[in-house]
Amino acid sequence: MSENQEDLSSSSSDGGKLTKHWFYEHIVDGKKRWTPFNYIDSQKIEENFLSHDPNKQIITTDGGRFEVNISERKRSSIYWTSEATEVRRCSWFYKIDSRFVPYDEGIAELLESEYTEALASKEWHRRIEIPNGEQVVFHDKNVMVHFQQQSNFDTWGTPVANAIAKPRVVKRGLDDFHIDEGDCDQIDHVLFMVHGIGSVCDLKMRTVEEVVDEFRSIAQQLVQAHYRTAYDDSKIGRVEVLPVSWYNALHSDSIDEKLKSITLDSIPRLRNFTNETLLDVLFYTSPVFSQNIINTVANSLNKKFSMFLNRNPSFKGRVSLAGHSLGSLILFDLLCHQKPFELNGENIENPDEPGTPVGRPKKISVHQPLHKTESKPIDYNFGLSGTGQPLMKYPQ
């Protein structure tokens, strides 16, 4: 636990002044979860919240990947499209299963007011009515419970006499939460991740936007483990991983409706799985849909890298592309069909060569067509159609 975390926990566990911390809601394994912002982001949001300055209500968080609108209490992604989620200024929590859920800010203020009064007067066993008709009972400063509304019906709709739901544990403060310090500001490397077939990337049914969080975390752990001294001295920074998705652009409503109209009703799960995943391979060999996929990936790479440079003007690191499954084939074809770009009127075959001036925007490293010589005269040059693809126009 860091010094900042110790300050947060000690201020609440002993009944002293309560420190507020900001949380955000997100989906984990298909369920809603509340997660604390890292210490730096929460402190930044809190300072701007307390300033009441209307020009300081939108804050960049999570290493520059999200924005928080304080006045609307919303958190939205910057580099990809997703539904905005709620954020809260939290101090009081109730327990569901093994996780703590923050109370609404109004209820938290009410509980804190009652708690402060009880602590000063030493009069406990208080019963507080909260706006949703339920009750919170303070037995003492360490034992507090939340009583839910009485249930008059069982799961079958049968009336049940004196049916009372199990009370929930109530907690004040942040002493049971692990809160990260925050992302390093210095970015040394940007990795764009392109997904493969289907809209989900693993058995947890997570999208590429969710999966890259683990890549980012693992990269950070490796940097800190193997280059600890350089990291502590701020000589190296972190690896930023950004997702690139093409699935939604391919599976428009019209395409899915056409697939549905020609899909047999037998074994629907298998057929739906085939339509949503395996059929992407055939789409990529289609002269119509393959162009759509290539355009989507290339345009997304250019757009996101341009956005990244605008938000990180001091970035001087390297850029890498990574693809999984069909995504790796898409990137392979795209890279093999890049033309050398001009810099100050000169053709640059490989801008990564030592001594070669580097300009901006540097979208991707230029890969020349591969040549392989064997004992037999076999030509391995790639044709205009890529790896078995129809003739297409490859964006730069």
N, C-alpha and C positions, 0 to 999 in steps of 0.2 A: 504494500500500500504506500502510495506516494505521500509526501508532506501535505499536498493539497487535499488528498482524500482523507487523511487523518484529521485535518481541520474541519472538513465537512461532517465527518462522523461524530467527532467529539462534541461539536456544537449542538447536536441533537440528542445524543445518548444520555447526556447528563441533565437534560431538561433546560439547557440554556437557549441562547438565541438561535433561531432556526434559519439555516441557509437554504435558499431556494435553488433548485436545479432544474434545467430544462430537459424534457423528454420528448421523444417522437414516436409515433405509432407506425408500425410496418407489419408486413405479412411474413411469417416464418412457418414453413411447412403447412401453408394453407390456413394458418390461424393468426389472429391479430396479436401483436406483442408490443409492449412499451419498453423502449430502450433509452437509457440516458445518453445525451450528447456527451462527447468527450469534454474534459474540463475546460480546455481553451475555447471551444465553440460555445459552451454554456455560459462562460464568463463574458464572452463577446456579445452574445444575445442579451444577457442580463444588463450589461452596461448600456446598450442601446435602448433597451426597454425602459430603463430608469431615466434616460435622458429626455424621453417624451418628444424627441425631435422627429417630425414627420418625414424628414429626409433620411433618417437612419433606421427605417423599419424593415428594410430588406437586407439580410445578412447572408454572406456566402459561408457554407459550412462543409464538413466532411472532406477536407482537402480540396475544395473547389468544385465538388461534384453536385452539390445541392444548394438551394437557396431557401431561406426561411423568411416568410412574411410575418413579422411579429404581430402586427395589428390584426391580421386575419387568422393568425395561429395555424398557418399552413406551411408544409415543407414540400418542395417540388424538385425534381431532378433537372439538371441543366443539359446534359449531353444526350439524353434519350427521353422518350415520351412515356409518362406514367401518370397515374392518378395522384393528385396531391393528397398528402396525409396530414393528420392533425398533430400539432405540438402543444405542450402544456408546460406551464411553470409549476413545478411540483414540489410538495413538501410532506403530504400525507398520503398513505397508501393502505389498501386492504389486500388480503392474500386470497388468491384463487389457486387451488392445487398447490404448486410449489413456486409460484411466481407472484410478484407484487404488482398491483395495478394502481395507478395514481387516481386520486379523487379529482373531480372537477375543481377548478381554481376557487370558485365561490364556496364550495363545501369545505375545501382545505382551509380557507380563511376563517370560516365559522368554527371548525374544530380547533384551530390554533388559538382563537380568541377564548373559547371555553377552557382549553388546556391551560393557557396562561393564567386565567382567573382561578382555576382549581389549584394550580401550583402555588399561587400567591396566598390563597386562603387556606390551603391544606385541606380543603373539603372535596373529597372525591365521591365515588359512587354517583357520578352525574350521568343522566340519560339525555342525550341530545337528539332531537328530531331533525332529520335532514330532509331536503326538499322532495325527494322521491318517496316519502312516506315511511322510510326505514329509520332505524335508530342505531346510534353509536353510544356505547356505555363505557365510561372511564371508571375502572375499579381503583387504579392508582396510576402513577406515571409510567409504569412498565407493563401494565395489563389493561388492554383496551380491546373491545370486541365490537363487531358490526352485526346487528341482528337484521336479517332480511324480512320481507313481508311474509306473513303466514300464508301457506299454501292450503287451499280448501279442497283441492282435487288432486288425485294421484295421476300417474301417467296415462291411465285409461279413461280419465274423465270422471272417475267415481268420487263422490264426496268423501273427504277424510276429516274426522274430528280432531281438533287440536294438532294439526300437522304443522310443525315448526321446522324451518330449514336450519341447518347447522350454522352457527355463528362463524363469522370470518374474523381472523386476526387483523388488528389495525396496527399500523406502524407509523411512527413519526420520524422523519429524517431519512438519511441516506446511508446509515452504517452498514447495511447488508448488501449494498450495490458495489460492483466493481466498475470503476469509471476510468477510462483511458485518459492519458495526458493530452493526446491530440496528434494529428499528422504533422510530419516535418514539412516546412514550407518549401525547402529545396527539392526540386524534381530533377533527377538525373536521366531518367529513361521513361519513355511512354510506350506502352504496349497496347495495340489494338487487337481485340479478340473477336474473331468471326466464328459464329456457331455452325454446326452441321445440320443434318436433316431434322425436321420437326421443330416445334416451338419450345420444347423443353430440353435441358442438357444433361439431366441425371435422373436417378431413380427417385429422388425427392421431388421430381416434377418442377424443378426450378428453371427459370429462364436464364438467358446468358447475362442479363443485368444483375441477377442475384448471385450467379456462380462466380463472377469476377471478383466479388468481395473476398472470397477465399483466396484467390490468386494474389490479390493485393496484400492480404494478411500474411500469407506464406512468404511472399517476397520481402516484406518488412522484417519478419522473424529471421530470415536468412541473412539479411544485411546486418541486423543487430548482432547476430551470433558470430558471423565470420569477419565482420569489419567493425567491431565494437569501438575500438579506439578512434578510428577515422570518423565513425558516425557521431561519437560524443564530441569530437573536435569540429563537427560541422564541415568536414572535408568531403563527405559524400551525403547524398540525400536519400530519396526514396524512389520506388518504381510506381508509376501511375498506370493503372490498367483500365481501359475504357472499352465497353462492349460495342460491337457492330452487329445489328440484326437486320436480316433481309426477309424473314419468314412472312411477316404481315404484308409486306409489299407484294409478295408472290401470291399468297392465299387471300385474295380479295373476296368479297361477298359473291361476285359473279362466278369466279372460278370454283369456289366451294359449292355453290348451288348447282353448277353443271356436273361436278363430280357426284354430288348427292343424287342427281337425277338418273345417273347411269350405274349407280352402285346397287348391287343386289341386296335384298333384305336378309339373306341368310348370313350366319355368323357375323353380326353387325360390329362387334368389338374389333375383330380382326380386320374387317374391311375399313372401318374408320381409322384404325391405327395405320393401315397401309396408305390411305388417302392423306393422312396428316404427316407421315414421315417418309416411308420408302418411296412414295411417288415423287418426292423432291428430286431424286436421282434422275428419273425420267424427264422431269421438268427441265433439268439442267442440260439435257441432250436435245431439247426442243429448240428449233430455230427462233421461236417467239419468246418463250419464257426465259431461256438462258440469257438473252440480251437484257431482260428486265432484272434478273438477278445480278449480273455483272454491273449494270448501271447503278443499282441500289447500293451495292457494296462500295464501289468506287466513289460515288457521290457522298456516301455517308462518311467514308474515310477523309475525303477532302474537307467536308463541312466540319466534322468534329475536330480535325487538326487545326483548321482555321480558327474555330472557337477557342481551342486550347491556347493557341498563340496569342489571341486577343486578351485572354484572361491571365496569361503567363508570359508577358513580353520579354522577361529576362531569361527564358528557357534557352539553353544552349546544348542540351543533351541529345541523345540518339532516339530514334523512333524504330520500333519493331512491329511486325505483323505476325499474328499467330492464328491459325485456323484449326478447327477440329473437324474430322470426318470430311464431309463435302465442303466445308469451309476452307480446308487446306487446299483442295483442288481449285476452288474459286480463286484464292489468292495466288496459287501457282500460275494459273493461266493469265491472271491480271498482271503479275510481275513480269512474266516472260514476254509480254507484249507492250512493255513500256518503251518509249522512245527516249534517247538521250536528250535532256533539256539544255537550253542555251543559258549561259551565264556570261554577261558582258560581251555578247557576240561570239562566244566560243562554245563549241560543242563539248559538253562534259560527259565522258563515257562512264566514269565512276566517281561521284563527288566525295566518296569516303577515302580516296587515296591520299596518303600523307602529302602535304604541300600543295594540295589543290584548294583554291578558295571555295568557300561554301556560302551559298546564297539562300534567301528565303523567298517563297515558302519551299521548304524541302519536304515534299509530300512522302516519298518513299525512296528507298535505295534502289538504284537502277540495276536490274539483273539482265545480262546479255543472254541470248539463246545458248543452250548448252551444246557442246561438241564432244563427242566421245569417239576415240579411235580404238579399233580392235584389230586382231590379226586379219579378219575378213573386212572388206570394204563395206561397212554398214553406215548409212547416213542417219544420224540421230538429230538432225536439225528439226526444229519445230516449224510446222507449216502455219499458214495464216489462220487455220481453224482451231488452233490450240490442241488440247489432248482429246481428240475425237469429237470436237465440237463443230457445229455448223459455223459458217462464215459469220463473224460478228465484228462489231466495232468496239474496241477496247478503250475506255476513257483513260486519260492520263492522270 
